[in-house]
Amino acid sequence: MIRCRWLLAGAVAALAAGQVESPIIRITVNLVQVDAVVTDSKGRQVTDLKPEDFEIIEDGRPQKITNFSYIRLASPSQPAAPAPTPLPRGAVPPPPPAQAASKREEVRRTIVLVVDDLGLSMESMGGVRHDLKRFVEQQIQPGDLVAIVRTSGGMGALDQFTNDRRLLLAAVDRLRWYPGGRAGLSAMEPVSSQAGAGQEARDQEAQWRRVSYSLGTLGAVSYLVNGMREMPGRKSLILISDGLRLRSALSPAETIPRRFGAPRMWERDDRLLEPLRRVADLANRSAVVLYSIDARGLQTLMPGADDPYHPGGLPTLLSQTRGDSRLTGMLLDQEGLQYLAHETGGFLAHDSNRIDFGIGKILRDLEGYYLIGYKPDAARFQPRNGKEPDFHAIQVHVKVPRLHVRSRSGYYGYEDPPKAAGDQFVAALLSPFTSSAVHLRLTPVFTEAADSRTTIELMLHIDARDLTFSAEPGDLHTATADLLAFTVDERWRPVDKASYTAVLRLKPASYEDAMRAGLVYTSSIPVARPGPYHIRVAVRDATTGKIGTASQFIDVPDLKKRQLALSGLVVGSPAGQPRDLEAPGVPSFRVFRRSGALDFTCQIFNARVDRQTQKPAIDTEVRVFRGQQQVLATEPKRLDAAPAGPLRKIAKGSMLLDSFEPGSYVLQFVVRDTLAKEKHGVAEQWIDFDVIQR
């Protein structure tokens, strides 16, 4: 049960940009739109073509182009973020820069990185984690909205669309090899001798596992593509996997039509082939380009230590690994990945030992595209003899020599259903974008209560000027606000939720205080286990229907491990400092005047105690960053502490803001326990705040 209350901001003061949005592509009886990327012989995008340079063919019949435009999403010359400077041993990395709230109109690219842990070997997973971390640190740009999702589980607290590098890095850190999947320990399976009792049964079991977990991968991709349907920007899904095999040597094979790419011999298995087609069609209708990356990298295909001894000697084993078995298996594993990319206008990145190189190549492909539309024949949408709609192949040709074009391969002839109406209040709460008709600022703080229970203290600051107050008898000012809030853990399991309607009746003095300093909603959420949590809150003015939303991520440490840890930071203004709405200086708002000061406080847990003095030996440092630039750093200072009692200490600090230019900053508080081992002797917390001139 959430314990909550509404307060005036002053009552808790004592507590220590010219963006282009890509249209959703819809297939209707009036218009079919396809997007195309044109490159030259060196892979560089060509952006100056005209409608007469293109030819659209549907089912072998030329179509008249009725809509044409080139949409540029990013400058090709925009440099990637510089690689972070290697830190000395024991140094604490700086916090990520403060992230602006995501707004729909500011999104240029929506990117989902799908880590197929159902189909990744333990060997490949290590490289994926390393390179995804490099991607998050160096390649994400302003205007990117990114999610990192695993195929083995549903959406969780770390799988949300965001531009917050801290949240994305936490998602990368929690990627793990899935032992029950269709991949083993090594990126390349050992060569089977095809001998011995029970080999046929083992092969059948392996085929069943491959099909079952491949369906799991396709189901996760389908779910994500459907969720991206209404997202803005150039939408792409990048599937990182060791492969998606569509046939087996245990069954007869047949040739698949050429529209699937180069003709190959594939096993006809509708358990995989039909879902694969549906995923590609759903992606085309949702304007999502599918890319894929073979996480195995460049393989030598030579025998390994886990390959069996062969009586024919090394030449025979080499023949198996490089010809009959290993090379063939690697190519078969890439067919499903190649198909998804080819059908939706993407490509397969392979034979590279750096995952982030493949992602960088994909990001360059997303710099812009041609949007081409034509009016189809209405008969295309009429199924014959009551059967399923036919597939209509689309080919896009460029008439200019030596240019290459990639586009979607076609569509099934049924019209998209109308969009269902939903509850805007609930939709705003679940959306990755902020609604700012009611201005909010959410501050969650992890702490430990006196009875040793772990809790998350929420402080939600609300700009009272965005609520509609009316005069009532008795000189009262009345407003009604609805609040929705929920907190979920890493696996998207609800921890707490609230649906609350507040009727505010304020006397004149309280009303003036609310207009000047705002309102604060507080709650205390007990959490049973450590880990990441995601908190979302929405507030609606009942009179006008205006909505505001806010969300925050918080990682609760495991105090039972007896390792050094810090609670969340709480910031505020010194007692007696004047406050106003623009800079109330309360913990929930985090806006301060340049002429004032900032106080902060936090709890320190599990500090070691010197056996002789019975005191901890804790050094503290304060750092302040503006973007990636450090603007303040204090020398390590020994924390004064009383003799050992409970292993929970309070750290406090204060700093003047007169030397800070107006803008957004991040305060980082670093604690070092000189009595603990170096690996577990450092902890840090950070919080963002704003400085204004007046």
Secondary structure, DSSP 8 states (H G I E B T S, - for coil): --EEEEEEGGGGTT--------------SS-EEEEEEEE-TTS-B-----GGGEEEEETTEEE-EEEEEEEE-S-TT-----------TT-------------GGG-SEEEEEEE-GGG--HHHHHHHHHHHHHHHHHT--TTEEEEEEETTS---TT-S-B--HHHHHHHHHT----TTSS--SSSS-------STTHHHHHHHHHHHHHHHHHHHHHHHHHHHHHTTT--SEEEEEEEES------TTS-EEE--GGGSS--EEE--HHHHHHHHHHHHHHHHTTEEEEEEETT-S------TTS---TT-HHHHHHIIIIITHHHHHHHHHHHHHHHHHHHT--EE-S-S-HHHHHHHHHHHTTEEEEEEE---GGGGS-GGG----EEEEEEEE-STT-EEEE--EEES----------HHHHHHHSSS--BSS-EEEEEEEEE-TTS-EEEEEEEEE-GGGS--EEETTTEEEEEEEEEEEEE-TTS-EEEEEEEEEEEEE-HHHHHHHHHH-EEEEEEEE-SS-EEEEEEEEEEETTT--EEEEEEEEEE--GGG---EE---EEE--TT----SS----TTT-EEETTSEEEEEEEEES----TTT----EEEEEEEEETTEEEEE---EE----SSSSSEEEEEEEEE-TTS-SEEEEEEEEEEETTS-GGGSEEEEEEEEEEE--
